Amino acid sequence: MKRRLFALSLLLAGAFLLCSACLVACGGVPRSPGESQDGSTDGSSTVRLEGAGATFPQPLYLEWIGAFIQERKGIRINYQGIGSGGGIQQLTQGTVDFGASDAPMKDEEIAAAEAAGGAKVLHIPMVFGAVVLAYNLKGVEHLRLDQESLAGIFLGTITRWDDAAIAALNPGSELPATDILVVHRSDASGTTSIFTTYLAQISAEWSASVGQGKDVKWPVGVGGQGNDGVAAVVRQQPGALGYVELSYALETGLSVATLQNKAGNYVAPSLESTLAAAKGVDFPEDLRFSLSNSAAPDAYPIVGATWLLVYDRMESPAQAVALKAFLTWCLENGATVARELNYAPLPDELRPLAQAKIDQMQ
């Protein structure tokens, strides 16, 4: 059932992604003929909500939407995965009812959105996810990478799989004497923000020469559109290594590396090690926080939250009620599906803080 649901999500995502370029170029999500801006249609009481943004949580959001609208027949929700940067852009332009991002908005992005929308932007964390290093190496079932080797690969100073630094970490593995094909995102991406933030934390050279953000100038590698695009390149190209959200790697059968964390331990990505990254985090009032490079000894090192971005006031009261109902439903009923798709539900101490943000909407 889990694989069938995920396959359906990817099919739906593929259909949505076909029109993503049009979405950005045309300045918004097209509405159906006869549908008004407030979500109603001619002769119908259906409330429609449009969202766009991060591909990191897209499989989960599509499953949540499908389950929710089965219960709430009068609500229709469309979500398009166009990347976190696109989600922030569309929210600012007012062409969607909610955006989605795997990186919290910067102060200047919030100021621009609030000036355009005439309302306060709220960050509502939905789940945590691990950004993993997926690889394609025939016969290598287990791969360990420390901080230095990982940074070296993406800086382009380590270029071959049989490099001495990697071989020393993987005794007994038959690493091929072939080039490493680095795969990164080609679009503005919250997943990229999570990953590059981590690289900047562990590598002074990366911090000084490349930096961090949703879109950076990559020293080496080839690009893929969205998490699914990077996963597809890795799956198709022997010797490839790329970063994707955990569920994309597992559900497409890709091998993932075990990474050295801040405590010096080698930790594989899992729901447990993802949740461990939240230990000791002091969540700020605006709920913009980072889980990267946790000091917890059992934490996977590259973990991020994903947020839905909404205004605290909407033009349509009916849409505000519908969106609040959907977000509340996700927090209260979405944990089981989240775990099935390898996303970590919010910990107990964070869930009421997220609900308090939802309750501010009107």
C-alpha positions as CSV (number, residue, x, y, z in Angstrom):
1,M,0.0,0.0,0.0
2,K,2.8,2.4,0.9
3,R,4.5,2.0,-2.4
4,R,1.2,2.3,-4.3
5,L,0.4,5.5,-2.5
6,F,3.8,6.9,-3.2
7,A,3.7,5.9,-6.9
8,L,0.3,7.6,-7.2
9,S,1.8,10.7,-5.6
10,L,4.7,10.8,-8.1
11,L,2.3,10.4,-11.0
12,L,0.3,13.3,-9.8
13,A,3.5,15.3,-9.1
14,G,4.7,14.6,-12.6
15,A,1.4,15.9,-14.0
16,F,1.7,19.0,-11.8
17,L,5.4,19.6,-12.8
18,L,4.5,19.6,-16.5
19,C,2.9,23.0,-16.0
20,S,5.3,24.4,-13.4
21,A,7.3,26.4,-16.0
22,C,4.0,27.8,-17.2
23,L,3.0,28.6,-13.7
24,V,6.1,30.7,-13.0
25,A,6.1,32.3,-16.5
26,C,2.5,33.3,-16.4
27,G,2.6,34.6,-12.8
28,G,0.4,32.1,-11.0
29,V,-1.8,29.1,-10.8
30,P,-4.5,29.1,-13.5
31,R,-8.0,28.8,-12.2
32,S,-10.8,26.8,-13.8
33,P,-13.3,28.5,-16.1
34,G,-16.1,30.0,-14.0
35,E,-14.1,29.9,-10.8
36,S,-13.9,33.2,-8.8
37,Q,-10.8,34.5,-7.0
38,D,-12.3,33.6,-3.6
39,G,-12.5,29.9,-4.6
40,S,-16.2,29.6,-5.4
41,T,-17.5,28.4,-8.8
42,D,-20.6,29.4,-10.7
43,G,-23.5,27.6,-9.1
44,S,-21.3,25.7,-6.6
45,S,-20.3,26.1,-2.9
46,T,-17.0,24.4,-3.4
47,V,-14.0,26.2,-1.8
48,R,-10.8,25.9,-3.8
49,L,-7.3,26.4,-2.4
50,E,-4.1,26.7,-4.5
51,G,-0.7,26.0,-3.1
52,A,2.8,25.7,-4.6
53,G,6.4,25.4,-3.5
54,A,8.8,22.8,-2.1
55,T,9.2,19.4,-3.7
56,F,10.8,18.0,-0.5
57,P,7.4,17.3,1.1
58,Q,5.4,17.0,-2.1
59,P,4.6,13.3,-1.9
60,L,3.3,13.8,1.7
61,Y,1.3,16.8,0.9
62,L,-0.4,15.1,-2.0
63,E,-1.4,12.1,0.2
64,W,-2.6,14.5,2.9
65,I,-4.7,16.4,0.4
66,G,-6.2,13.3,-1.0
67,A,-7.2,12.0,2.4
68,F,-8.5,15.4,3.6
69,I,-10.8,16.1,0.6
70,Q,-12.3,12.7,1.0
71,E,-13.6,13.8,4.4
72,R,-14.4,17.4,3.4
73,K,-16.3,17.1,0.2
74,G,-16.8,20.9,-0.2
75,I,-13.1,21.7,-0.4
76,R,-10.7,21.2,-3.3
77,I,-6.9,21.7,-2.9
78,N,-4.3,21.8,-5.6
79,Y,-0.6,21.7,-4.8
80,Q,2.2,22.1,-7.3
81,G,5.9,21.3,-6.5
82,I,7.9,24.1,-8.2
83,G,10.6,24.5,-5.5
84,S,10.8,26.5,-2.4
85,G,11.9,29.6,-4.2
86,G,8.8,29.4,-6.5
87,G,6.5,28.9,-3.5
88,I,7.8,32.1,-1.8
89,Q,7.5,34.0,-5.1
90,Q,3.9,32.8,-5.8
91,L,2.8,33.7,-2.2
92,T,4.4,37.2,-2.6
93,Q,2.6,37.7,-5.9
94,G,-0.7,36.6,-4.5
95,T,-1.3,33.9,-7.1
96,V,-1.6,31.1,-4.5
97,D,-3.4,30.7,-1.2
98,F,-0.4,29.1,0.6
99,G,3.3,28.6,-0.2
100,A,5.7,25.9,0.9
101,S,9.4,26.1,1.7
102,D,12.0,23.9,3.2
103,A,13.9,27.0,4.3
104,P,12.3,29.8,6.4
105,M,11.8,33.0,4.6
106,K,14.5,35.7,5.0
107,D,13.6,39.0,6.7
108,E,13.7,40.8,3.3
109,E,11.4,38.1,1.7
110,I,8.9,38.5,4.6
111,A,8.9,42.3,4.2
112,A,8.3,42.0,0.5
113,A,5.5,39.5,0.9
114,E,3.8,41.5,3.7
115,A,4.0,44.7,1.7
116,A,2.4,42.9,-1.2
117,G,-0.2,40.9,0.7
118,G,-1.2,43.5,3.3
119,A,-1.0,40.9,6.1
120,K,1.5,39.1,8.3
121,V,3.3,36.0,7.0
122,L,3.1,32.9,9.3
123,H,5.5,30.0,9.2
124,I,3.8,26.8,10.1
125,P,6.2,23.8,10.4
126,M,4.6,20.5,9.2
127,V,7.2,17.7,9.4
128,F,10.9,17.1,9.6
129,G,12.9,15.4,6.9
130,A,16.4,14.1,6.3
131,V,18.4,15.2,3.3
132,V,20.4,12.1,2.3
133,L,23.3,11.4,0.0
134,A,22.0,8.9,-2.6
135,Y,24.6,7.1,-4.6
136,N,24.8,4.6,-7.6
137,L,27.7,2.2,-7.0
138,K,27.2,-1.4,-8.2
139,G,28.2,-3.8,-5.4
140,V,28.6,-1.2,-2.7
141,E,25.8,-1.7,-0.3
142,H,27.2,0.4,2.5
143,L,29.0,3.7,2.2
144,R,30.4,5.9,4.9
145,L,31.4,9.6,4.5
146,D,32.9,11.9,7.0
147,Q,32.6,15.6,7.0
148,E,35.8,16.2,5.2
149,S,35.2,13.8,2.4
150,L,31.6,15.0,1.8
151,A,32.7,18.6,1.6
152,G,35.6,17.6,-0.7
153,I,33.3,15.8,-3.1
154,F,31.0,18.8,-3.6
155,L,34.0,21.2,-3.7
156,G,35.5,19.1,-6.5
157,T,38.7,18.4,-4.6
158,I,37.8,14.7,-4.3
159,T,36.8,13.4,-7.7
160,R,37.1,9.6,-7.7
161,W,35.4,6.9,-5.8
162,D,38.7,5.1,-5.0
163,D,40.2,8.3,-3.4
164,A,42.2,7.4,-0.4
165,A,40.0,9.5,1.9
166,I,36.9,7.6,1.0
167,A,38.7,4.2,0.9
168,A,39.9,4.7,4.4
169,L,36.4,5.1,5.7
170,N,35.1,2.0,3.9
171,P,37.6,-0.9,4.4
172,G,36.5,-4.0,2.6
173,S,34.3,-2.2,0.1
174,E,35.3,-2.4,-3.6
175,L,35.1,1.2,-4.5
176,P,35.4,1.6,-8.3
177,A,38.3,3.5,-9.9
178,T,35.8,5.9,-11.6
179,D,34.9,9.5,-11.4
180,I,32.2,10.8,-9.0
181,L,29.3,12.4,-10.8
182,V,28.0,15.1,-8.4
183,V,24.2,15.8,-8.8
184,H,22.6,18.9,-7.4
185,R,19.4,20.8,-7.8
186,S,19.0,23.1,-10.8
187,D,16.1,25.1,-9.3
188,A,15.9,27.4,-6.2
189,S,15.4,24.9,-3.5
190,G,14.8,24.6,0.2
191,T,16.5,21.2,0.1
192,T,19.5,23.0,-1.3
193,S,19.3,25.5,1.5
194,I,19.3,22.7,4.1
195,F,22.2,20.9,2.4
196,T,24.4,24.0,1.7
197,T,23.8,25.3,5.3
198,Y,25.2,22.0,6.5
199,L,28.2,22.2,4.2
200,A,28.9,25.7,5.4
201,Q,28.8,24.5,9.0
202,I,31.3,21.7,8.5
203,S,33.7,23.3,5.9
204,A,35.3,26.7,6.2
205,E,36.3,26.5,2.5
206,W,32.7,25.8,1.4
207,S,31.5,28.7,3.6
208,A,34.0,31.1,2.2
209,S,33.9,30.1,-1.5
210,V,30.3,28.9,-2.1
211,G,28.1,29.8,0.9
212,Q,24.5,28.7,1.6
213,G,21.0,29.4,0.3
214,K,18.3,28.1,-2.0
215,D,20.4,28.7,-5.1
216,V,24.3,28.7,-5.1
217,K,27.0,28.6,-7.7
218,W,28.0,24.9,-7.7
219,P,31.8,24.2,-8.1
220,V,31.1,20.9,-9.9
221,G,28.3,18.6,-11.0
222,V,25.1,18.5,-13.0
223,G,21.6,19.7,-12.1
224,G,18.3,18.0,-11.7
225,Q,14.9,19.7,-11.4
226,G,13.3,19.0,-8.0
227,N,14.0,16.2,-5.6
228,D,12.6,13.7,-8.1
229,G,14.8,15.1,-10.9
230,V,18.0,14.6,-8.8
231,A,16.9,11.1,-7.8
232,A,16.3,10.2,-11.4
233,V,19.8,11.3,-12.5
234,V,21.4,9.3,-9.7
235,R,19.4,6.3,-10.5
236,Q,20.3,6.5,-14.2
237,Q,24.0,7.3,-13.9
238,P,26.5,4.9,-12.5
239,G,28.9,6.7,-10.2
240,A,26.5,9.4,-9.3
241,L,26.1,11.0,-5.9
242,G,23.3,13.5,-5.1
243,Y,21.3,14.9,-2.2
244,V,17.6,14.3,-2.0
245,E,14.9,14.0,0.7
246,L,15.0,10.5,2.3
247,S,11.6,9.4,1.0
248,Y,12.7,10.0,-2.6
249,A,15.7,7.8,-2.2
250,L,14.0,4.9,-0.4
251,E,10.9,4.8,-2.6
252,T,13.1,4.7,-5.8
253,G,15.4,2.0,-4.4
254,L,18.5,4.2,-4.1
255,S,21.3,3.5,-1.7
256,V,22.1,6.2,0.9
257,A,25.3,7.0,2.7
258,T,25.9,6.9,6.4
259,L,27.3,10.2,7.6
260,Q,29.5,11.4,10.4
261,N,27.6,13.7,12.7
262,K,28.8,16.5,14.9
263,A,29.5,14.1,17.8
264,G,31.7,12.0,15.5
265,N,29.3,9.1,15.2
266,Y,28.3,7.6,11.9
267,V,24.5,7.7,11.7
268,A,22.2,6.3,9.0
269,P,19.1,8.4,8.1
270,S,15.9,7.1,9.7
271,L,12.8,8.5,11.4
272,E,14.5,8.1,14.8
273,S,17.7,9.8,13.8
274,T,15.7,12.6,12.1
275,L,13.7,13.3,15.2
276,A,16.8,13.2,17.3
277,A,18.1,16.3,15.5
278,A,15.4,18.3,17.4
279,K,16.8,17.5,20.8
280,G,17.7,20.6,22.7
281,V,16.4,23.0,20.1
282,D,14.8,26.2,21.5
283,F,12.0,27.0,19.0
284,P,11.7,30.8,18.5
285,E,8.3,32.6,18.6
286,D,8.2,33.0,14.8
287,L,9.0,29.3,14.3
288,R,11.9,30.0,12.0
289,F,14.6,27.5,13.1
290,S,17.4,25.2,12.0
291,L,18.0,21.6,12.8
292,S,21.2,21.3,10.9
293,N,24.4,19.7,12.4
294,S,22.8,18.8,15.7
295,A,25.0,18.0,18.6
296,A,22.8,15.1,19.7
297,P,24.9,11.9,19.6
298,D,22.2,9.9,17.8
299,A,21.1,12.6,15.4
300,Y,21.5,12.4,11.6
301,P,23.4,15.5,10.7
302,I,21.4,16.9,7.7
303,V,17.8,17.5,8.9
304,G,15.4,20.2,8.1
305,A,11.8,21.2,8.8
306,T,9.4,22.1,6.0
307,W,7.0,25.0,6.4
308,L,3.7,26.0,4.9
309,L,3.6,29.8,4.4
310,V,0.3,31.6,4.9
311,Y,-1.0,35.1,5.6
312,D,-2.7,35.6,8.9
313,R,-5.6,37.3,7.1
314,M,-7.2,36.2,3.8
315,E,-9.5,38.0,1.5
316,S,-12.0,35.2,1.5
317,P,-13.4,34.1,4.9
318,A,-14.5,30.8,3.4
319,Q,-10.9,30.1,2.2
320,A,-9.5,31.0,5.6
321,V,-11.8,28.5,7.3
322,A,-10.9,25.8,4.7
323,L,-7.2,26.4,4.9
324,K,-7.2,26.4,8.7
325,A,-9.2,23.2,8.7
326,F,-6.7,21.5,6.3
327,L,-3.7,22.6,8.3
328,T,-5.2,21.5,11.6
329,W,-6.2,18.1,10.1
330,C,-2.6,17.6,8.9
331,L,-1.2,18.2,12.5
332,E,-3.9,16.0,14.1
333,N,-4.3,13.2,11.6
334,G,-1.3,13.2,9.3
335,A,1.4,11.5,11.5
336,T,0.7,7.9,10.3
337,V,1.0,8.7,6.6
338,A,4.1,10.9,7.3
339,R,5.9,8.0,9.0
340,E,4.9,5.7,6.1
341,L,6.6,8.0,3.7
342,N,9.6,8.5,6.0
343,Y,8.9,12.0,7.2
344,A,9.1,12.7,10.9
345,P,6.0,14.2,12.5
346,L,6.5,17.2,14.7
347,P,7.6,16.5,18.3
348,D,5.1,17.0,21.1
349,E,6.6,20.3,22.2
350,L,6.4,21.8,18.7
351,R,3.0,20.7,17.6
352,P,1.0,23.1,19.9
353,L,3.2,26.0,18.8
354,A,2.4,25.2,15.1
355,Q,-1.3,25.0,16.0
356,A,-1.2,28.4,17.7
357,K,0.0,29.9,14.4
358,I,-2.9,28.3,12.5
359,D,-5.3,29.7,15.1
360,Q,-4.1,33.2,14.3
361,M,-5.4,32.9,10.7
362,Q,-8.7,34.7,9.9
